[in-house]
Amino acid sequence: MPALPNKVKIYIATLSILAVTIIYYFSNHYDIANLKALIHWSILAITTESLLILMPNGAGVSVGFAIGLASLITEGPLVATVVTTIGFVFRVIKDKDNKLVHLFNVPFYKTLFNASQSIIFTGLSSIVYINISNNVDSQSGFILAVLITLIVYMLLNTLISARLFSFISSERFLYLWVDYIKMMLPRTLSVGALGVIMALSYREYGFEAVLLFFGPLLLARYSFKMYMDMRIMYMETIQALSKTIEAKDKYTCGHANRVKEYAVKLARVMNLTSKQVENIETAALLHDIGKIGIDDNILKKEDKLTKEEYDSIKQHPVIGANILKDVDFLKNIINIVKYHHERYDAKGYPEGLSGDDIPIEAAILSLADAFDAMTSDRPYRQALSKEKAIDEIKSSQGRQFHPKLAQVFIDIIKNEIEKENKAHAN
């Protein structure tokens, strides 16, 4: 597994050992009584997994677990685990470049991870289902068994994926896991219901009846894809607006994206909700959109600004807020953009807010914006080092910046500097 960090190699190896253990246990306690059913469910599993919806972060979302659940209810844990794994291993998907990706052109470690993951979350959730369903006889007991199985399936699936992506991206595991759960919960319950219907139809009328409900399953997949496409279009629109702002000034190229990264890191360490983090991310990309209404000669002036010119610059948060107020899907970031130049000591603008009257999202954005401005070249000065920028922030704690936020931010940057120094040393 070349180019993989050691912790990722160890993680995949551990999952593989656990997967082999589960398969060994199942093969000694359960049988494949109906080979024809195994083939039928496997074909459907490969089909649904081949219709995987790729996420911007590289993760994938499918509706294939409905097939796994149906095969579990009708044929038992071993068949369900085999069917789900076959679906993962033999799927043929299109990547973001529209190229076909399949078993024979995917790195071995990816196939190993996907197979191990499917065995683990299907196998363990199957054990949960068997243990509960064997102890209840009523219809309500069956529904309870299915519901708990779906929740266990979702928790294990998201946990394994979030842990891997946290290793690869260095993002905090808990935030990734919570985000994955929020995304998957409604889909798991709705698509899981289709899996139950398919299982009951199979028991009563045979495999042909299953195909009647395969259409609604694909429709559910299509609906989710439309939602994801809309989300991607939303982010692409924001990125385009951000680039439009930066096109006015070569010195601010990349500024918005760097501010976004700093602000999101701070927001997550401060345990803000995923919705607040999302709003900060969007606001960071658009925080300077009001500069569209400022004269280019003022923005690019290398000499000291006059009072009138500085007063003009100070209007850009208000201009930005006015631009955003008529865009419905950006209404949650208006105040973040409007108040990102307010100061803790009430000497900021546009309204002179102070202390906790400043929205925490705006206070976070203010720190990230100031730090990137200090560590970037400007027409009127050279960039400061990160160490000097930290000193500037420290000296402004409780004055320009929220004292607690400033200290947490300083700790984040110091930690990054230590990691960079260690990397250079190696």
PyMOL commands that set and color helices and strands:
alter all, ss='L'
color gray80, all
select helices_A, chain A and resi 6-29+35-50+65-75+77-89+103-105+108-133+139-169+173-205+207-246+250-252+255-269+274-286+289-293+296-299+307-313+316-324+328-338+355-357+360-374+386-395+403-425
alter helices_A, ss='H'
color red, helices_A
select strands_A, chain A and resi 53-54+60-61+93-94+100-101
alter strands_A, ss='S'
color yellow, strands_A
deselect
rebuild
show_as cartoon
